[in-house]
């Protein structure tokens, strides 16, 4: 099986005044179609940097990155924009909904810019919020807003769903809801889902776990028996 994503000696250095910050240091990995991956590490370990580069939101300083054999490290801004638009769905810790659009409008906006979107109403139904279609973000709880953000990412029908601490601002019960939605999307649509988190408990639901420490991918663990989200020990 050909990998969906290949990283070779990937690195990222930020210049902060006269100080160089090495956020990612010589990382190699392969990610395959229909994988459910958790990238685990403490704050400042390089998780978000890695996710941003894989998602085409940032360039690596060194190394190579391929998506379906296309060299993203050589892509210009226009090509990266198209990759983000059609290949990737993003879920962040802090929702990023447009406040003056209701739930359905937030989701429909993402569908409108995608090549092969799902039905916005169906995406809203999948996250259990059909009855909130006409509610604005200010009229919804944090958990409801996060589920709308999930529906907005899912509606694009992306090959890869990238999730940056998607349960970081949520209580345990709402976190389980969110993880169940991610698992169902992965299973129903056979898509690759990548979650970054500092919560080691979440790793138990993944097929593979990438452990990151001090900007390096320290190890990759294959999980032969992933558990269901409701069994996560919060």
C-alpha positions in Angstrom: 0.0 0.0 0.0 1.3 3.4 -1.0 1.4 5.9 1.9 -0.9 8.9 1.9 1.7 11.2 3.6 5.5 10.8 3.7 7.8 12.9 5.8 11.6 12.7 5.4 13.9 14.5 7.8 11.2 17.2 8.4 12.3 20.1 10.5 11.1 23.6 11.5 13.0 26.4 13.0 11.5 29.7 14.1 13.6 32.9 14.4 12.6 34.8 17.5 14.8 37.9 17.6 18.3 36.6 17.9 17.2 33.2 19.2 16.5 30.2 17.0 13.7 27.9 18.2 13.9 24.3 16.8 10.3 23.3 17.0 10.7 20.1 14.8 14.0 18.2 14.4 14.5 15.7 11.6 11.2 13.8 11.7 10.5 10.8 9.5 7.1 9.0 9.2 4.5 7.6 6.9 0.8 7.9 7.2 -1.6 5.6 5.3 -5.1 5.9 4.0 -7.9 5.2 6.6 -5.7 5.4 9.6 -6.7 6.8 13.0 -3.6 8.4 14.5 -3.0 10.2 17.8 0.0 12.4 18.1 0.9 12.6 21.8 3.2 14.9 23.6 3.4 17.7 26.2 2.9 21.3 25.4 5.8 22.8 23.4 6.9 19.4 22.1 6.2 20.2 18.4 2.8 18.6 17.9 1.0 21.7 16.6 4.0 22.6 14.4 3.9 19.1 12.8 0.1 19.3 12.3 0.4 22.7 10.7 3.0 21.5 8.2 1.2 18.3 7.4 -2.0 20.4 6.8 -0.3 22.8 4.5 -0.7 25.8 6.9 3.1 26.2 7.3 6.2 25.3 5.5 9.0 23.1 6.9 12.4 24.7 7.2 14.1 21.5 6.0 13.3 18.0 4.8 10.6 16.7 2.4 6.8 16.2 2.7 4.7 14.3 0.2 1.0 13.9 -0.2 0.1 11.1 -2.6 3.6 11.5 -4.0 3.1 15.3 -4.6 6.0 17.2 -3.0 4.2 19.7 -0.7 7.6 21.1 0.4 8.0 22.4 -3.1 4.4 23.7 -3.5 3.8 27.4 -3.9 1.1 29.2 -1.9 -1.6 28.6 -4.5 -1.0 24.9 -4.5 -1.0 24.7 -0.7 -4.3 26.6 -0.7 -5.9 24.1 -3.0 -4.5 21.2 -0.9 -6.0 22.7 2.2 -9.3 23.4 0.5 -9.9 20.0 -1.0 -7.7 17.5 0.8 -7.8 18.6 4.5 -10.4 19.3 7.2 -9.3 21.1 10.3 -10.7 21.0 13.8 -9.2 23.3 16.4 -9.4 23.6 20.2 -11.3 26.9 20.0 -14.0 26.3 17.4 -13.3 29.4 15.2 -16.9 29.7 14.1 -18.1 32.9 12.3 -20.2 34.6 15.0 -22.7 36.2 12.7 -23.5 33.0 10.8 -25.8 30.3 12.3 -24.7 26.7 12.6 -25.9 25.6 9.2 -24.5 28.7 7.5 -21.1 28.0 9.1 -21.1 24.5 7.7 -22.5 25.5 4.3 -19.7 28.0 3.9 -17.1 25.2 4.0 -19.2 23.1 1.6 -19.3 25.9 -0.9 -15.5 26.0 -1.3 -15.0 22.2 -1.6 -14.9 20.1 -4.7 -16.8 17.1 -3.4 -18.7 18.2 -0.3 -21.2 16.3 1.8 -24.7 17.6 2.4 -24.5 20.3 5.1 -27.7 19.3 6.8 -26.5 15.7 6.9 -23.2 16.7 8.4 -25.1 18.6 11.1 -27.3 15.5 11.7 -24.1 13.4 12.1 -23.0 15.5 15.0 -26.4 15.4 16.6 -27.3 19.1 16.1 -30.1 19.2 13.5 -32.2 21.1 16.0 -29.5 23.8 16.3 -29.3 24.6 12.6 -30.6 28.2 13.1 -28.7 28.9 16.3 -25.7 31.3 16.3 -22.5 30.4 18.1 -23.3 32.7 21.0 -26.5 30.7 21.6 -24.7 27.4 21.9 -22.6 25.7 24.6 -18.9 25.1 24.0 -19.5 21.5 23.3 -22.2 22.3 20.7 -19.9 24.8 19.0 -17.2 22.2 18.8 -19.6 19.8 17.2 -20.6 22.4 14.7 -16.8 22.9 14.0 -16.6 19.2 13.5 -19.5 19.2 11.0 -17.8 22.1 9.2 -14.6 20.0 8.8 -16.5 16.8 7.9 -18.7 18.5 5.2 -15.7 19.1 3.0 -15.3 15.3 2.7 -11.6 15.6 3.2 -9.0 12.8 2.7 -7.4 13.8 6.0 -9.1 15.3 9.1 -6.6 17.1 11.3 -7.6 17.8 14.9 -5.6 20.1 17.2 -6.6 19.4 20.8 -10.3 18.9 19.9 -11.2 18.0 23.4 -8.9 20.4 25.2 -11.6 22.8 26.3 -14.3 20.3 26.9 -15.5 18.2 29.9 -15.2 14.4 29.8 -18.7 13.6 28.6 -18.6 16.2 25.8 -15.1 15.0 24.9 -16.4 11.4 24.5 -19.1 12.8 22.2 -16.5 14.5 20.0 -14.3 11.4 19.9 -17.2 9.2 18.9 -18.0 11.6 16.0 -14.4 11.5 14.8 -14.4 7.7 15.1 -17.6 7.4 13.1 -16.4 9.7 10.4 -13.2 7.6 10.1 -15.2 4.3 10.0 -18.1 5.4 7.8 -16.1 7.3 5.2 -12.8 5.4 5.4 -10.8 8.6 5.9 -7.6 9.3 7.8 -8.0 11.1 11.1 -5.1 12.6 13.0 -5.6 14.0 16.5 -2.9 15.8 18.5 -3.3 15.9 22.2 -1.4 16.0 25.5 -4.0 13.7 27.1 -2.4 10.2 27.1 -5.8 8.6 27.7 -6.9 9.5 24.2 -4.1 7.4 22.7 -6.0 4.2 23.5 -8.5 4.8 20.7 -5.9 5.1 17.9 -4.5 2.6 15.4 -1.1 4.1 15.9 0.3 6.6 18.4 3.1 9.0 17.5 5.0 10.1 20.6 6.7 13.5 20.2 9.2 15.0 22.7 11.4 18.0 22.3 10.7 18.4 18.6 11.5 14.7 17.8 9.3 11.8 17.0 10.6 9.5 19.7 8.6 6.4 18.9 5.6 5.0 17.1 3.4 2.5 18.8 0.9 0.2 16.9 -2.3 -0.3 18.9 -3.6 -3.8 18.1 -6.8 -3.4 20.1 -8.1 0.2 20.0 -10.9 0.9 22.5 -14.1 2.8 21.9 -14.2 6.5 23.0 -16.7 5.8 25.8 -14.2 3.5 27.4 -11.5 6.1 27.6 -10.4 6.6 31.2 -10.7 10.3 31.8 
